[in-house]
Amino acid sequence: MPSRPTRRSRPYGLLALPAILTLTTLSAPAAATPGVDRAAGPRAPRPNIVYVLADDFGWTSTSSPLTNQGNGSDFYETPALERIAREGVAFDNAYTSVNCTPTRAALLTGLYAPRAENNIYLVGDLNRGGDDTLLKGPAQGRPDGATALPPEAVTVGERLQGAGYTTGYLGKFHVTRTAEAITAQHGFDENIGGQASGDPGAYHAKDGQFGPKIGPALDAFAGDYTRAYVDENIRPWSEGTDPAALDALVGTDKHVSDALADATIDFVDRNKQAPFLAFLSTYGVHTPVGDAQGRKDLLAKYKAKTPGTSTSNPAYGALVEGVDQSVARVVRHLETTADPRNPGHPLADNTVVVFTADNGGVENFTDNGPLRGQKGELREGGIRVPLIAWSANPALVKGGRIDHTPVYAADHHATIASLAGAAPAARPVDGVSLDGLFAGDGAGLGRQAIFWHLPGYLIAGDRDQRPQSVIRSGRWKLVHSYEDRSWELYDLATDIGETRDLAGERPDQVQRLGRELIRWLDEVDAPLATLREGKEPLRFTVRGTTYADGRATVRTGETVVVRPGEEVPLVLRTPAAR
């Protein structure tokens, strides 16, 4: 095959076909929140937005059954998430990328990974499988190898700044070279706690400071627990916790989840005179996970609990409920703080709260079942996550519903920009706004499918992710594996665990979805993995369509030869005539 030509620039528009949209209304409407008018009247302009992105928080890590088709945890407790899922809109087909950096890049830019302004597919590099894999993944990220957003990327923060919003980033950022770039290049007026690190290092402050992996601006909230703090900010949310364990917190080191809630509330109070975006990106529940990491009262609670039917890790449970308590505190503050832009109403009446996660759960700590796979894999357990939208104003979020529409992380960029009334992007994004689904207006998303492309390896521990491309359309999920040029087809409506490959039984669906996948790869000019140096050339005969070297090619039976250093193509063979 010829050496790869320079990739051509292409317009961003994706196929616009009717979406499959199914809504389920919960059996009973949510009860009114004390002190909040649930019929708050018409939507006020330019709502505030609080976006909560939890780290490694899997589809079944919440105790709510609404975001996971009845598969909530019976060990981990998330009462705040249960509440906003019940009162808001719970999405049970919400997707991300396989791990932290590609998801964060997609939701910040609104772009799929192969776009030039994104180009982030995996944490680290695309060759996390050793030096003897059949294929070799391409370079990703920036020219210096950093998996960071380029300065020219237009983030959702920049778009909201252009719409007159004050933007604050609180917590883990990861897709940056430096903490300074978050405010200098990526659209946030304030950065409290974010930098290039992918994990916190340690969850507790020491001597009033968090460790070097957490941005130093969060140290302003790192003071030891006081009696007043515990009574006001922890005790109200501590159902099932030993009161003596709460008392014992006084004088001990602050947990980063509590500090981020403090910082978010402080940011809201300082900026409520104008519309704001508070982007709360928690460090929980990423590793390290152990007895030293969770807040001591929560760790004691989970160690005393009877194990559930699924994975029951007390150290992980303490981190999960700590994140939940952060959500509870922020929501309570919105409900009890007067809105200076909307006299007579609390902030909650003109604020949209979104909760989601950056990838599926890690199986060492949580049970992703009935989903197959985990963080780092393109199986459902690696890419399906909770998603909840909530507001005290039904004109913003019409609550008491479950929405089954497949949605993707890049949609969050478009959603936040649409809610804010931001000007159209200079170059269209791949994401589609979900604000109509939040409001329950009955309109679909105007697309037929969502896509994933991972041209490399993540083979570590129990994970075995190899180069693949994936399309999800309606009930169907089609997976192409580049090493053996094979296809897998799953009917997620009847087989959410991806246990029965239907590719041999439904060649019609393989052809239909395979053509769409090729069309998308061709449109985004996706790079592929190459045959590793030292491997024997690959030879195969193709009657059908291939994609490689930035173009789709129809073949009528010729033999394709792939030599070391050349891209190994996607191959969609035409079924033999019967």
N, C-alpha and C positions, 0 to 999 in steps of 0.2 A: 504494500500500500504506500502511497506517496507520503512524504513528510508533511507535517501539519502546516497549512497556510495560515497567514495572519487572519485572526477572526474578524468577521465583518460586523459592523454596527447594525442593529436592527431596531425597529419600533417595538414598543413594549406591549401593545394591546394583545390580550389573550382571547381565545374563542368565547363568544357570548351566546350561550344557549340556555334554555330554561333550566333552572335548578330543581332538584327534587327536594321539596320542603314539606316536612311533617311536623305538626305541633301537637303536643299533648297538654291539655289543661289539667292542672292538679284537681283532685276531687273536691277540695274545699279552698276558698280564697284565703289568703293570708290575713291573720288578725291585724288590726290596726296597731301601730306602734304607739305606746303612750306618749302624748304630747306632740305627736306628728300628724298632720292632716294628710291622710292617704289620698284624698281627692284635692290635691293642692292647686288645681286650676291649670290653665294652659302653660305650656312649656315656656320658661323664661329664656331669653337669648343667651347664648354663650355659657353653657353650664360649666361648672367646675368638674374636673375629672381626677379621680383617684384610681390609679392603676397599680394593682398589687401582683407582682410576679414572684411566686415562690420557687425555690430551687430544688430540683429533683423530687418534686411533690407528685407522686404517681396518681393514676386514675382512681385507684381504690384506697388511697391514703386518707381520704376524708370519711367521716362517719355518716355523711349525708348519702342516701341512696339515689339522689336525684340526678347527679352528674355522671353516674356510672351504671345506669340501668339496673339498679337494685343491688349492686355489689360493693356497698360501702363497708368499711372496716368495722368489725365488732370488737376491736381492741383499742385502736387509736380514737380519741375523742376530739371532735371539731365542732362544738356547739355554735360558734359564730358563723362558720361556713354553712352549717345546717340551716341556720336562720335565714341568711341572705339567699341561699338557694331556694328555700321555701317561699320567701317573699318576692324574689326576683325571677330571673330567667336562668334556668340551668341548661347548659348545653352538654349533651352526652356523646357527641361526635366531634370533639374539639381536638385538633392536631397541632403538633410542633415538629421540629426536627429532632434528630437522634440524641443530641446533647446540648450543652449550654451555649457555646458560641454561635452555632448556626441559627438557633432559635432567636437569640438576642439580635443578631444581625438582621434576620428577616423581619422581626417585629419593629425594630428601630427604623429600617429603611423601607419596609413594605415590599421588598424584592425577594424573589427566589434566589437560592444560592448561586446559580451559574451567572447571574448578572454581574457585569464588571464592577459595579459599585458595591457588590456584596462579596462574592468569591470566598465564602467561608462555609465549609461543609462539615467540619469536625473539630473538636478540641485538639490542640496539638498539631499534628500533620496527618496526611492521608495514607501513611504507611506504618500504622501501628499494628503490624502483623509480622514483623521480622524482615530479614533480608532474603528470604527464599520463597516468598509468595510468587504465584504465577505472574501476577500483574504488578505494576507500580503506579501508585496514584500521582496525579500531577501536583505541581506547587499550588498552594492556596494562600489566601490572605494577600498581604502587601509584598512588594518586591523584596523587602528585607526579611520576609518570612513570618512576620508578625500576623497573627490572626486578629487583626484590628480593622475597624472601619477606616477607609481612606478619608482624608480631609474633605474631599469633594462629595462624599455621600451626604444626601439630604435626609436627616432624621426627622421623626415625628416631632421631636422637640423644636427643631428649627421651624417647622411649619406652624407650630402653635405660637412660637415667638412672633412670627409674621402676622398672626391673627390677634395679637395683643395680649397673649397669655403670659403669666409668669410661670416659668418651668423649673421644677426642682427634681433632682435625681437623688434618691436616698437608698444607699446599699450597693450591692454587687453590680458592676458594669461589665467587666471582663473583656469586651471587644474594643479595647483602647490600648495604646502604647503607654500613656501616662494619665494620671488623674487630672492634670491640667487640661488635657485635650477634651475632656467631657464638657467643660464650659467654654473653652476657646474655639472648639471645632464642631461640637456635636449637639448644640442647641439647648443647653440647659443653663439657666441663670445661676443655679446653685448645684453643687455636687457635695453631698454629705455622706461620706463613707465609701465611695466608689473609686476603683482604680483597675489595673490590669489583672488582678488576682482572680482566680476562679473559685477559691474557697476561703473561709475566714482564718484558717490556721488554727485558731482557738476561739471558742464562742464567748468567753468571759473576758472582761477587762482585767487588767492587773495594775494596781496603783493608779487608778483613774485614767488608764489609757488602754486602747485596744491594740492588738498586735500589728506588725508591719504589713500584713496582707489586707487590712481594713483601712480605708482612707482616713487620714488624721482628723478631718473635720468632724467626724463622729465622736471624737474624744470629748467634745463639749457636753456630751450626754452620757459619759462613762462613769460618773460618780457612783459611789457605793449606795446600796439600797438604804433608805431611811424608813423609819416607822411610818411617816406620813405617806411616803411613796407606796409602800406595800399595802397600806390600808386603802388608798385611793385607786391604785392602778393594777393591783394583782388580786387582792382578796375578793373583789366583786365577781371575778371570772373563775374562781377556784373551787368549783363544785367537785366534791369527792377528795379534796386535798386536806391533809391533816393540818388543823390550825397551828399546831406547834411548829410544823415545818415552815409555814409562812412567817411565823415570828422569828425563826432562826435565820431568815434571809437578811434581817436588819444588820447592817454593817458589812455585808459580804459584797463581792464583786458583781457589777452590773452585767447582765446577759445582753448580747448584741441584738437579739430580737426585741427586747424591751427598749433599748436605746434607739433603734430605728423607729419604733412606734412613737417615742418621745420626739424624735427629730421631725417626723411627719406631722405630728400635731402642732409642733412649733412652727413649721413651715406654713401650714394652713392658717394659723393665727396671724402670722406676719404678712400674709398675702391675700387675705379674704376680701380686701377692698376692690379687687379686680379678679377676673377669671384666672384660675390657676390649674396647672397640671402637676400633681404630686405623683411621681413615679416611684413607688416603694418596691424595691427589689430585694427581697429577703436573702440573707445568707443561709438560713434554714431551708431545707433539711439536708444540705450537702454534707459530705464527709469533711472533717472527722466526726464520726458518730461513736460515742462511748460514754461511760458514766461521768467523765469529767466535763462533758459538753452541754448537757441539758441543765436547765435550772433545777436546783436541788429539790425543791418542793415537788416539782413535776416528776422528777426521776423517782422519788420515793413513792409517789402515787402509783406510777406504772409498775414499779417493782412489787407493790402490794396487790395488784390486780390479778384476777384469774385470767390466764391466757385465753385468747379468742380462738376461733376455728381456723384463722389464717395466721400469717406471720405476726408474732407478738414480741416485739423488741422494745423493752422499757426505755432504753437510751434514745431510740428513734422516736418513741411515743412522746417523750418529754420535749423533743425538738418540734414535733408536729403540733402539739397543743400550744407550745410557745408562739408559733406562727399564728395559730388561730386566735390566741389572746391579743396579738397585735392588731388583727383585723377587727376584733370586737371593740378595742379601745378607739380605733380610728372612726369606726361607724358611730359609736356612742358620741364621740366629739362632734361629728357632723350633725347629729340629731339634737344636740344640746347647746349648740353655738349659734347665736343669732347671725343672720346673713345681712350684712350692711347693704348689699345690692338688691335685696328682696325683703324690705321691711315687713315685720310680722311673721316671718318664716325662718326656720333654721336652715343652715347650710345644706342639710340633707335634701331639702326640697328643690335644690337646683344643682345637685351633684350626682354624677354617675360613678359608681364604684364597680370596678372590674377586678375579679380575682381569677388567676390562672397559674400555670406552672410552665417551666421551660422544657421539660421532657418527662418521660415516664420514670417510674420508680426503679430503685436499685434493689434487686431481689435478695440481697443479703439482709435487707432491713424491712422490706414490705412485700406483700404478695400481690402481684399484678393480675392474678387469676380473676376471671376466666381468660384474660388476655394472654397471649404467648409473647415471650421476649421481655426485654427490660431496657433501661437506659443504654444508649449506644447502638441499638438495633432498630431496623426498619419494620420489625414486627409490631403489632398493635401495642404491646406492652411498653415499647420504647418511645412511641410517638403520640399516644392518646393520653390526654390530661383533663383534669377538671377545668371548667370554665363557667363562671357565674357573673351575671350583670345585675346590679341592684341600684335602686334609687327610691327615695321616699315619694317621688313624683311619678305617678303612672303615665304622664305624658312623655317622660324620658324612658322609663322601663315599666312596661306593663307586666306586672308580676304574676306569680302563681302558675308558671308554665314551665314545661320542658320542651326544648327545641332540639330536634334530631338532625338538623342540617349539618353536613360536614363542613367545618370551617378550619382555617389554618392561621398560623401565627402572623403571617404577613397581613392578614385581614385586620389585625389590631391597629396597625399604623393607619390604615384607611378609615377605620371606625373612629379613632380619636380625632383625626383631622376633620372628619365629617361632623362629628358632634360639636366641634369648636367653630365650625364655619370657616375653616382655613381655605385659602385660595387654592385652586387646583395645582397639583404638582407640576413643575416645569417639564418633567418627563413622567408619564403615567406609571403608577406603581402596579405591582401584580396583585396586591391585596384588594379585597372588596369590602366596603363598609358594612358592618353588621348593625348599624343604628336602627334600621327598619325592623330587624329581628328583635332588637331590644324593645322597641316600641310596639311590636305586635301588629304592624300595619298590613300583614298578609302578603307582602311582596317577597319574591324570591331573590336570589343573589345574582342571577343573570349569568351563571357559568355552569358547566357540566361536570368539571373534574378539578381535582387538586393533584399536585405532583411532588415527587421527591427524587433527588439524584445524588448518589454518594459514590464518586469514582475512586474509592480507596478502601482501606481496611481498618477495622478496629477489632483485633483479636486479643483479648485479655481476660483473664479469669474465666468466667462462664460465658463471656460474650464472643460471638463468632460472626461479626458483620463483615461481609465481603462486598466488592463492587456491585451495586445494584441500582436500578431505576424502578420507580413505582408510580402507578396511577390509581387513584381512588375515584370512582364514578358511581354515584348512587349506592347500590348494595355491593358493587363489585370492587375487588382490589386485585390488581394485576402486578406481578413482580417479575422483573427480568434480571437474571444473574449473568454477568459478563464472563465469568471464568469458564462456564460450560455452555453458554448461550441458551440457557433453558428459561422456561416460563412457568410461573405458578399463578393459579387463579383461585380466589376465595370468594364465597358468597357470605359477606359479613352479616347479612340479615339472619342467616340461619347457622353460621359458623364463625362466631366472633373470635374463637380461639385459633382460627387458621389451622384446623386439623385435617381438612379434606381438600386436597388439590384437585380442582375441577378442570384444569387446562386440557386434559385429554378428552373430557366429556363435552366441553363447550368451546370448540375451536372458533365458533362464531364470535364469542365474546373476546377471546384472545386476539383475533384479527381486528375487531372493532377498537378495542382499547389499546392494542399495540400500535395501531396506526396513529391514534391520538397521542400516545406517548412519544412516538417518533416525531410527530408534528411539533410537539412542545420542545423536545430536545433540539430540534433544528431551529426553532424560533429563538430560543434563549442561547443558542450557540454553545451548548454544553460541552466542556472538555471531558474526555474519557481516560480511563487508565490505559497504560501502554504495556506491551509484553516486555517482561523484565529481561535485561541483558543476561546472556548466558543460557536462556531458555531456547528450546527448539522452535523453529517457526511453526505457526498454526496454519493448517490448510483445510478448507471446507468448501463444499459446493453450495451455492445459494440460488434458489429460485424464490424470489420475494424481495424484501426491502432491507437495506442496512442503513445504519447511521454511524458515521465516524468522520473525523477530520472536518467537522463543522458542516456536514451536508448529508442529506438523505439520498440514497441511490437505489433505484429499481434495478434488480438483477434478474436475468432470464436463464440462469443455470450455469453461470461461469464459476470457476474455482477462485476463491479468495485466499490470498497468502498474506499472513501477518508476520512480520519479522520483528526481532527485538528492537524496542524503541518506538514502534508504531502503535497507534491506538487499536485496541481490540474492539470491534464494532458491536453494536446491538444488531441482532439478526432476527427478523420476523419472516419466517418462511411461509410461502403460500401453500395452503393445504393441497395435497394431491387430489386430483379429480377422482370422483368415485364412479 
